[in-house]
């Protein structure tokens, strides 16, 4: 039915490669909550909700949709409506203790626990200070969602990211900040594989082994238009080393392979930019004479009180180092803001390489995502099909994401890119024309001594589970940096050139 792609290597940079009958990427929470709600109403036998957090108080989808509006009541309604349905929720254990005291959350949790066909479990199968970070929904093994959107407070926003938009009203009545996110939806054998992954994670967390689901019929929402049909999807994981499980670093390998494969453009959206290994791979491409342009979209600052100290400081140190080797001026890091200049928080985890690959998942450009937390990404390739022009669809999706940030259209992005032959030049031209949402430049901060020490020694973003216990002398944000660059330059010189052949930009 479908083609193949030699980049996908099960056991190295992915877990499995499976067929999907339909595939769609969903951008921002408003559309996702509508789609996932409708899909769950079609469940007959099984729903797995595997996540970092769930907030029973949030509104899930449209007020006119079938069933109760809030997540907590909706889950109860689904179980009561369909006697054959088992609903299992698995969430990160550490964050759950604070969540219990949010509004009426404790009451809803007890109602879930008392229901004989709703099972809520906490996932503690991770290293000390690690987290379970996957965001997966699997329905009847017939349809799956995989990406970066949690079913919790603050994720609901439209693609317009309007200032003071009441759509972002929290359960306590406050209007939350603008939030940009993304996930994917697919069916077919790829969805069945995600069911296997959900059961594997469930077994790791609870010790309970569950059988696959035998179901018929479609769970695909009527309102969700597939972007692609009959496509092969690679599923990649991070699974940290524990006493019961060998480490899995497929996502890290996939990131490196995708960066190495790029000819013209790498476009990425990530909550953080703090990964030593990703930065090293980018540095190697920047020193090439004719390497790709690299555009990264980040929030202005990481969320929380501890994350900015670790993530923002590491980002500053890595960007400082990358700017030194970017002699061809091919790297940009931008932040999206609203029409009034308010920060749009970037929680999406997306990478688009040329018109060849697109990945979406739960992993960020930080050490934790590559080695320390549990993660799941999906990747599709223009070559992993025998049908549609997937390259055109991948380029359209990249242009669509950029258009959202610049308050314009994908067609306008494509026209500027064709006219200027450079994505960076196209973005800068469109920024100059924008009267609404736009992208602003990353500004290099002045780090305090303690911030530099924390960043340089990866104190709050360890590269391995055991590294959190290592002395500082054995750590280093730039560990192996010079050796990696020198080795890359030697390989280029050995091929008799300073760059790779590429198509015209």
C-alpha positions in Angstrom: 0.0 0.0 0.0 2.8 2.5 0.9 6.4 3.3 0.1 9.3 3.3 2.5 11.9 5.6 3.9 15.5 4.7 4.6 15.8 7.3 7.4 13.4 5.3 9.5 15.3 2.6 11.3 13.3 0.7 13.9 15.5 -0.1 16.9 17.7 3.0 16.3 15.6 6.2 15.7 12.1 4.8 16.0 10.2 2.0 17.7 7.9 0.9 14.9 6.9 2.1 11.4 3.2 1.5 10.7 0.5 2.3 8.1 -2.1 5.0 8.8 -5.2 5.2 6.7 -5.7 8.9 7.7 -3.4 11.4 9.3 -4.0 15.0 10.4 -2.0 17.5 12.4 -4.1 19.6 14.8 -2.8 23.0 15.8 -3.9 24.6 19.1 -6.2 23.4 21.8 -9.5 24.7 20.6 -9.6 22.4 17.6 -7.9 19.5 19.4 -10.5 19.4 22.3 -13.4 19.4 19.8 -11.8 16.5 17.8 -10.8 14.3 20.7 -14.2 14.8 22.4 -16.0 13.7 19.2 -13.7 10.7 18.8 -14.2 9.6 22.4 -18.0 9.7 21.9 -17.5 6.9 19.3 -15.6 4.6 21.6 -17.2 1.2 22.2 -14.6 -0.7 24.1 -11.5 1.2 25.3 -10.1 4.7 25.9 -6.6 5.2 27.1 -5.7 8.7 28.3 -1.9 8.8 28.9 -0.7 12.2 30.0 1.4 14.5 32.1 -1.7 16.1 33.6 -5.5 16.0 33.5 -7.7 18.7 35.0 -11.3 17.5 35.5 -12.6 21.1 35.5 -11.6 22.1 32.0 -14.2 22.5 29.2 -13.6 19.9 26.6 -14.9 21.0 23.2 -18.1 22.9 22.1 -20.9 23.7 24.5 -23.3 22.3 21.9 -21.6 18.9 21.7 -23.2 15.7 23.0 -22.6 15.1 26.7 -21.4 17.3 29.7 -19.0 20.1 29.0 -16.3 19.5 31.6 -13.7 16.7 31.3 -14.6 15.1 34.7 -18.3 14.9 34.0 -17.7 13.9 30.4 -15.6 10.9 31.4 -18.4 9.7 33.8 -21.0 10.3 31.2 -19.1 8.2 28.6 -18.7 5.3 31.0 -22.4 5.4 32.0 -23.7 5.7 28.5 -21.7 2.8 27.0 -21.7 -0.3 29.2 -19.0 -2.0 27.1 -16.5 0.9 27.5 -13.4 0.8 29.8 -11.7 4.1 30.4 -8.1 4.2 31.8 -6.3 7.3 32.8 -2.6 7.3 33.5 -0.9 10.5 34.7 2.4 11.6 36.1 2.5 10.8 39.8 4.5 13.8 41.2 2.4 16.5 39.7 -0.8 14.8 40.9 -0.4 15.7 44.6 -0.9 19.4 44.0 -3.6 18.8 41.4 -5.9 17.0 43.9 -6.6 20.4 45.6 -7.7 22.2 42.5 -11.4 23.2 42.9 -13.7 20.1 42.9 -10.9 17.9 41.5 -10.9 15.6 44.5 -14.6 15.0 44.2 -14.3 14.1 40.5 -11.3 11.8 41.1 -13.3 9.9 43.8 -16.2 9.6 41.4 -13.9 8.2 38.8 -12.3 5.8 41.3 -15.7 4.5 42.5 -16.8 3.8 38.9 -16.1 0.2 38.1 -15.2 0.9 34.4 -13.0 4.0 35.0 -9.5 3.4 36.3 -7.2 6.2 37.3 -3.5 5.4 38.0 -0.4 7.4 38.8 2.7 6.7 36.8 5.8 6.6 39.0 7.9 4.4 36.6 10.5 7.1 36.0 13.8 8.1 37.6 14.1 10.3 40.6 13.1 13.9 39.6 12.0 12.6 36.2 8.5 12.8 34.8 6.0 10.9 32.6 5.6 13.4 29.8 3.8 11.5 27.0 0.5 12.9 25.7 -1.4 10.1 24.1 -5.1 9.2 23.6 -6.0 5.8 22.0 -9.6 4.9 21.3 -10.6 1.3 20.6 -7.1 0.8 19.0 -8.8 2.4 16.0 -7.7 6.0 16.4 -4.9 7.7 18.2 -3.8 11.2 19.1 -0.1 11.9 19.9 1.5 15.3 20.5 2.1 18.0 23.0 -1.4 19.0 24.2 -2.3 18.1 27.8 -6.0 18.0 28.9 -5.4 20.5 31.6 -5.9 24.2 32.4 -4.4 26.9 30.1 -4.2 24.8 26.9 -7.4 26.0 25.4 -6.8 28.7 22.8 -7.7 29.3 19.1 -5.2 29.9 16.3 -6.1 33.6 16.3 -4.5 34.0 19.8 -6.5 37.1 20.4 -5.6 39.4 23.2 -7.9 38.9 26.3 -9.9 36.2 24.4 -12.6 34.8 26.7 -12.1 31.3 25.2 -9.1 31.1 27.5 -11.2 31.7 30.7 -10.0 29.3 33.4 -12.3 27.5 35.9 -11.6 30.3 38.4 -12.7 33.0 36.0 -9.3 34.4 35.0 -8.2 34.7 31.4 -5.1 32.6 30.7 -2.2 33.7 28.5 -2.2 32.9 24.8 -1.0 29.3 24.2 0.3 27.7 21.0 0.4 23.9 20.8 0.1 21.0 18.4 -0.8 17.3 18.2 -1.5 14.6 15.6 -4.4 12.3 14.8 -4.3 9.0 12.9 -6.0 5.7 12.5 -5.2 2.3 11.0 -2.4 0.0 12.2 -0.5 3.0 13.5 -3.3 3.6 16.0 -3.1 -0.1 17.0 0.6 0.4 17.6 -0.2 3.3 19.9 -2.5 1.1 21.8 0.4 -1.3 22.3 2.5 1.5 23.5 -0.3 2.7 25.9 -0.6 -0.9 27.3 3.2 -1.1 27.7 3.3 2.1 29.7 0.3 1.0 31.7 2.0 -2.3 32.6 5.2 -0.4 33.6 3.2 1.9 35.9 0.7 -0.5 37.3 2.0 -4.1 36.8 -1.2 -4.9 35.0 -1.0 -6.6 31.5 -3.9 -5.8 29.3 -4.9 -7.4 26.0 -5.3 -5.6 22.6 -8.7 -4.3 21.8 -10.8 -6.0 19.1 -13.2 -3.4 17.7 -14.8 -2.4 14.4 -16.0 0.8 13.0 -14.4 4.3 12.7 -13.7 6.7 15.5 -12.6 9.5 13.2 -14.4 12.8 13.9 -16.6 14.1 11.1 -15.2 17.6 11.5 -11.5 16.6 11.2 -10.2 16.7 7.7 -7.4 14.3 7.0 -4.3 15.9 5.5 -2.9 12.7 4.2 -4.2 9.2 3.4 -2.3 5.9 3.3 0.9 7.1 4.9 3.5 5.3 6.9 4.3 6.8 10.4 7.4 6.2 12.5 6.8 6.2 16.2 9.8 7.3 18.3 10.2 7.1 22.1 12.3 8.2 25.0 12.2 5.8 27.9 14.7 6.4 30.7 16.7 3.6 32.2 15.0 2.1 35.3 15.6 -1.1 37.2 12.8 -2.7 35.1 13.5 -1.2 31.7 16.4 -0.7 29.4 16.9 3.0 28.2 15.4 4.0 24.9 16.8 7.0 23.0 15.0 6.8 19.7 13.8 10.4 19.8 17.4 11.7 20.3 18.6 9.6 17.3 15.6 10.8 15.2 16.4 14.4 16.0 20.0 14.0 15.0 19.2 12.1 11.8 16.6 14.7 10.8 19.0 17.6 11.3 21.7 15.7 9.3 19.3 15.0 6.5 18.3 18.6 5.9 19.2 20.3 2.6 17.5 23.7 2.7 15.3 24.4 5.7 14.9 23.2 9.3 11.8 24.7 11.0 11.2 23.8 14.6 8.8 24.8 17.4 9.8 23.8 20.9 9.1 24.9 24.5 12.8 24.8 25.3 16.2 25.0 23.5 18.6 23.5 26.0 19.8 20.2 24.5 23.6 19.8 24.2 23.2 17.1 21.5 20.7 19.0 19.4 22.8 22.1 19.5 25.9 20.2 18.5 24.1 18.7 15.5 22.9 22.2 14.5 26.5 23.6 14.9 27.8 21.0 12.5 25.3 22.1 9.9 26.0 25.8 10.4 29.7 25.5 9.7 29.0 24.0 6.3 29.4 26.2 3.3 25.9 25.4 1.9 24.0 24.0 4.9 20.4 24.5 5.7 18.7 27.6 7.2 17.5 26.8 10.7 14.5 28.6 12.3 13.5 27.8 15.9 10.3 29.2 17.5 10.5 29.4 21.4 8.5 31.2 24.0 10.1 34.3 25.4 10.7 32.6 28.7 10.0 29.1 30.1 7.0 28.7 32.3 7.3 28.3 36.1 9.7 29.6 38.7 12.5 27.0 38.3 12.4 26.4 34.5 13.5 29.9 33.5 16.7 29.5 35.6 17.6 26.2 33.9 16.0 26.4 30.4 16.5 30.1 29.6 20.0 30.2 30.8 21.0 27.1 28.9 19.3 28.6 25.8 21.3 31.8 26.1 24.6 29.9 26.5 23.9 27.6 23.5 22.7 30.5 21.3 25.9 32.4 22.1 28.0 29.5 21.1 26.0 28.8 17.9 26.1 32.5 16.8 29.9 32.2 17.0 30.0 29.4 14.4 27.1 30.8 12.3 29.4 32.5 9.8 26.8 32.2 7.0 24.0 33.8 9.1 21.6 30.9 8.7 20.2 30.6 12.3 17.3 32.4 13.8 15.4 32.0 17.1 12.1 33.9 17.2 9.2 34.4 19.8 5.6 34.8 18.8 3.5 37.6 20.3 0.0 38.9 20.0 -1.2 42.0 18.2 -0.7 43.9 21.4 2.7 42.4 22.0 1.8 39.8 24.7 3.9 36.7 24.7 2.2 33.6 23.1 3.5 30.7 25.1 5.0 28.0 22.7 4.3 24.5 24.0 4.2 22.9 20.6 6.9 20.3 19.8 7.2 20.3 16.0 10.0 19.9 13.4 9.7 20.2 9.6 12.7 19.4 7.5 12.6 20.7 3.9 9.5 19.3 2.3 10.6 15.8 3.4 9.8 15.2 7.0 7.4 16.4 9.7 7.5 15.3 13.4 5.1 16.2 16.2 5.1 14.8 19.7 5.8 15.5 23.3 9.6 16.0 23.3 11.4 19.3 23.5 14.9 20.4 22.6 16.2 19.7 26.1 18.1 17.0 27.8 15.2 15.7 29.8 13.2 14.9 26.7 16.0 13.0 25.1 17.2 10.9 28.1 15.3 11.5 31.3 11.5 11.7 30.9 9.1 9.4 29.0 8.2 10.9 25.6 6.5 9.9 22.3 6.8 11.5 18.9 5.5 10.5 15.4 7.3 11.3 12.2 6.1 11.0 8.6 8.1 11.2 5.4 7.3 12.3 1.8 8.8 9.0 0.7 6.7 6.8 2.9 3.7 6.7 0.6 2.8 5.6 -2.9 0.0 8.1 -3.3 -0.4 11.8 -2.7 2.1 14.5 -3.1 3.2 14.4 0.6 6.0 16.9 0.0 3.5 19.5 -1.0 1.4 18.9 2.1 4.5 19.0 4.4 5.6 22.3 2.9 2.0 23.6 3.3 1.9 22.7 7.0 5.2 24.5 7.6 4.0 27.6 5.8 0.7 27.3 7.7 2.5 27.3 11.1 4.6 30.3 10.1 1.5 32.1 8.8 -0.2 31.7 12.1 2.7 33.4 13.9 2.8 36.3 11.3 -1.0 36.8 11.0 -1.0 36.0 7.3 -1.7 33.1 5.0 0.2 30.0 4.0 0.1 31.3 0.4 1.7 34.6 1.4 4.5 32.7 3.1 5.0 30.4 0.1 5.1 33.4 -2.2 7.7 35.3 -0.1 9.8 32.1 0.2 9.8 31.6 -3.6 10.5 35.3 -4.2 13.5 35.5 -1.8 14.8 32.0 -1.8 15.3 32.2 1.9 12.9 31.3 4.8 14.7 33.8 7.1 14.3 36.6 4.5 10.7 35.7 3.9 9.9 35.8 7.6 11.6 39.1 8.0 9.8 40.6 5.1 6.4 39.4 6.4 7.2 40.7 9.9 7.7 44.1 8.4 4.2 43.9 6.8 2.4 42.5 9.8 0.0 44.6 11.7 -1.2 41.9 14.1 0.5 38.8 15.5 4.2 38.6 14.7 7.6 37.1 15.6 10.1 39.0 17.6 13.9 38.4 17.7 15.5 36.5 20.6 17.6 38.9 22.6 20.7 37.6 24.3 20.4 38.1 28.1 23.1 38.9 30.5 23.4 35.9 32.8 24.4 36.1 36.4 27.3 34.0 37.6 24.9 31.5 39.2 22.7 31.3 36.1 25.8 30.5 34.0 27.0 27.9 36.4 23.6 26.2 36.5 23.3 26.2 32.7 26.9 25.1 32.0 26.7 22.2 34.4 23.2 21.1 33.4 22.3 21.1 37.1 18.5 21.3 36.5 18.4 19.6 33.1 20.6 16.4 33.5 21.6 14.6 30.4 21.1 11.1 32.0 19.1 9.8 35.0 22.3 9.1 37.0 23.8 12.5 36.0 21.7 14.3 38.6 23.9 12.6 41.2 27.3 13.3 39.5 29.8 15.9 40.6 29.8 19.1 38.6 33.2 18.3 37.2 31.8 15.4 35.1 29.0 17.5 33.6 29.1 20.1 30.9 26.7 21.9 28.5 29.5 22.0 26.0 30.9 18.6 26.7 32.2 17.1 23.4 31.3 20.3 21.5 34.8 21.0 20.1 35.5 17.4 19.3 32.2 17.1 17.4 32.8 20.2 15.3 36.4 19.2 14.5 35.3 15.7 13.5 32.6 17.1 11.3 35.0 19.5 9.6 37.5 16.6 9.0 34.8 14.5 7.4 33.8 17.4 5.1 37.5 18.0 4.2 37.8 14.3 3.5 35.1 14.6 0.9 36.9 17.4 -0.7 34.3 20.1 0.0 33.0 22.3 2.8 29.4 21.6 2.3 26.7 19.3 1.0 25.1 19.6 -2.4 21.7 21.2 -2.0 18.8 22.4 -4.1 18.4 26.0 -4.7 16.9 27.8 -1.8 
